[in-house]
Amino acid sequence: MWRSATAIGVYTIVLAMLVGPAYSPNNFNWIEHTTSQQAGQLVAGAWIMRLGFVGFGLGILFDATSRLRAGEWQNSLFWFFGLSMVLVAVFSHRPIDASLAYDMSDDWLHSLFATAMGFAFGFGVAWRMYHMRSRLALILSAVAAAASIIFPLAMWQLPNYAGLLQRLMFLISFIWFMIYLPMRQMDG
């Protein structure tokens, strides 16, 4: 489980989240700014966070594909999550500096795939919950699914803490993915 592609992807994005701010502009604040803003257009060091997005996305894609090959169709939404994560790296958020010109199509596509990722995660966890037998697995999964709804709403209401809230949401998803995605369905 801990040597799965998902784990490698999680390690990659966590490293990008930790190292990336050191290479970001001086006005970058990880409590306020999201990982998408860290990887935004014209942002110094953005490639580090984009690499994290790609690593995480590919890790999820690989493990979800192996679960799909095993006939576990309830993991199909995680395949879509992984693909969307990679596309979040391809299309970038607008720059932190509002005075800079940016590609609005890139920003729009980034937001589209980030939103798709959130829905894929929440619905994917709920679909997996339907097949879970363990009370603890159900509770942890309910927390993860709820976080995919509550944290984005909180980020919208508390923009000065959006980066912190998003990173907490990611932390919950990392834990869930590392425990449950590589696990055979009958084990979870």
C-alpha positions in Angstrom: 0.0 0.0 0.0 2.7 2.6 0.9 4.8 1.7 -2.1 1.9 2.3 -4.6 1.9 4.8 -7.4 -0.6 6.8 -5.3 2.0 7.1 -2.5 4.7 8.2 -4.9 2.2 10.8 -6.3 1.4 12.0 -2.8 5.0 12.3 -1.8 5.7 14.3 -5.0 2.9 16.8 -4.5 3.7 17.2 -0.7 7.3 17.9 -1.6 6.1 20.5 -4.2 3.8 22.1 -1.6 6.7 22.3 0.9 9.6 23.3 -1.4 7.6 25.4 -3.9 7.0 28.4 -1.7 10.7 29.0 -1.3 10.9 29.6 -5.0 7.7 31.6 -5.3 7.5 35.4 -5.4 7.8 37.3 -2.1 4.1 38.1 -2.1 3.2 34.4 -2.0 1.6 33.4 1.2 0.7 29.7 1.6 -2.0 30.5 4.1 -3.8 32.8 1.7 -2.8 31.5 -1.7 -3.8 28.1 -3.1 -1.6 25.6 -4.8 -3.2 26.7 -8.1 -1.9 30.2 -7.4 1.5 28.8 -6.5 1.5 27.1 -9.9 -0.1 30.1 -11.7 0.8 31.8 -14.9 3.9 34.0 -14.8 4.6 32.9 -11.2 8.2 32.3 -10.3 8.8 28.6 -9.4 5.4 27.6 -10.7 6.9 24.6 -12.4 7.6 23.0 -9.0 3.9 22.9 -8.1 2.9 21.9 -11.6 5.3 19.0 -11.4 3.6 18.1 -8.1 0.2 18.1 -9.8 1.4 15.9 -12.6 3.1 13.4 -10.2 0.0 13.1 -8.0 -2.3 12.9 -11.0 -0.3 10.1 -12.6 0.0 8.2 -9.4 -3.8 8.2 -9.0 -4.3 7.4 -12.7 -2.0 4.4 -12.4 -3.6 2.9 -9.3 -7.1 3.7 -10.5 -6.4 2.0 -13.8 -5.1 -1.1 -12.0 -8.3 -1.2 -9.9 -10.4 -0.8 -13.1 -8.6 -3.7 -14.7 -9.6 -5.8 -11.6 -13.2 -5.0 -12.5 -13.7 -2.4 -9.7 -15.7 0.1 -11.7 -16.4 2.2 -8.5 -12.8 3.5 -9.0 -13.6 5.0 -12.4 -14.1 8.5 -10.9 -10.6 8.3 -9.4 -9.2 7.7 -12.9 -11.0 10.9 -14.0 -9.7 12.7 -10.8 -6.1 11.7 -11.8 -6.6 12.9 -15.4 -8.1 16.2 -14.2 -5.2 16.7 -11.8 -2.7 16.4 -14.7 -4.8 18.8 -16.7 -4.8 21.3 -13.8 -1.0 21.3 -14.4 -1.3 21.8 -18.1 -3.7 24.8 -17.8 -2.7 27.4 -15.3 -4.4 29.7 -12.9 -4.1 33.4 -13.4 -1.1 35.1 -11.8 -1.1 36.2 -8.2 -0.2 39.7 -9.4 -3.5 41.1 -10.8 -1.7 43.7 -12.8 -0.2 41.1 -15.1 -1.8 40.1 -18.4 -2.7 36.4 -18.5 -4.4 33.8 -20.7 -8.0 33.8 -19.6 -8.7 30.5 -21.5 -5.9 28.8 -19.5 -7.4 30.1 -16.3 -10.9 29.0 -17.2 -9.8 25.5 -18.2 -7.7 25.3 -15.0 -10.8 26.1 -12.9 -13.0 23.7 -14.9 -10.6 20.8 -14.3 -10.1 21.7 -10.6 -13.8 21.7 -10.1 -14.1 18.4 -12.0 -11.4 17.0 -9.7 -13.4 17.9 -6.6 -16.6 16.4 -7.9 -14.8 13.2 -9.0 -13.2 12.8 -5.6 -16.4 13.4 -3.6 -18.6 11.2 -5.7 -15.8 8.6 -6.1 -15.4 8.3 -2.3 -19.2 8.0 -1.9 -19.3 5.2 -4.6 -16.5 3.4 -2.8 -18.4 3.8 0.5 -21.3 1.8 -0.9 -19.0 -1.2 -1.1 -17.3 -0.7 2.3 -18.0 -3.0 5.2 -15.8 -1.5 8.0 -17.4 1.1 10.2 -14.0 3.0 10.5 -13.6 3.0 6.7 -17.1 4.4 6.3 -16.4 7.1 8.9 -13.1 8.1 7.4 -14.6 8.1 3.9 -17.6 10.2 5.0 -15.1 12.8 6.5 -13.2 12.8 3.2 -16.3 13.2 1.0 -17.7 16.0 3.3 -14.3 17.8 3.2 -14.5 17.9 -0.6 -17.7 20.0 -0.2 -17.1 21.9 3.0 -13.6 23.1 2.4 -14.2 24.7 -1.1 -17.2 26.5 0.4 -15.1 27.7 3.3 -12.3 28.8 0.9 -14.9 31.0 -0.9 -16.1 32.5 2.4 -12.6 32.9 4.0 -10.4 34.0 1.1 -7.6 35.1 3.4 -7.3 31.4 4.6 -8.0 29.7 1.2 -4.5 28.3 0.9 -4.5 26.8 4.4 -8.0 25.4 3.9 -7.1 23.9 0.6 -4.0 22.3 1.9 -6.0 20.7 4.8 -8.5 19.4 2.2 -5.6 17.9 0.2 -4.2 16.4 3.4 -7.5 14.6 4.0 -7.6 13.4 0.4 -3.9 12.2 0.6 -4.7 10.1 3.6 -7.8 8.7 2.0 -6.1 7.9 -1.3 -3.1 6.2 0.3 -5.3 4.0 2.5 -8.2 3.1 0.2 -7.3 3.5 -3.5 -4.5 0.9 -3.7 -6.5 -1.4 -1.5 -8.5 -4.2 -3.1 -12.2 -3.4 -2.9 -13.0 -6.4 -0.7 -10.4 -5.2 1.9 -11.9 -1.7 2.3 
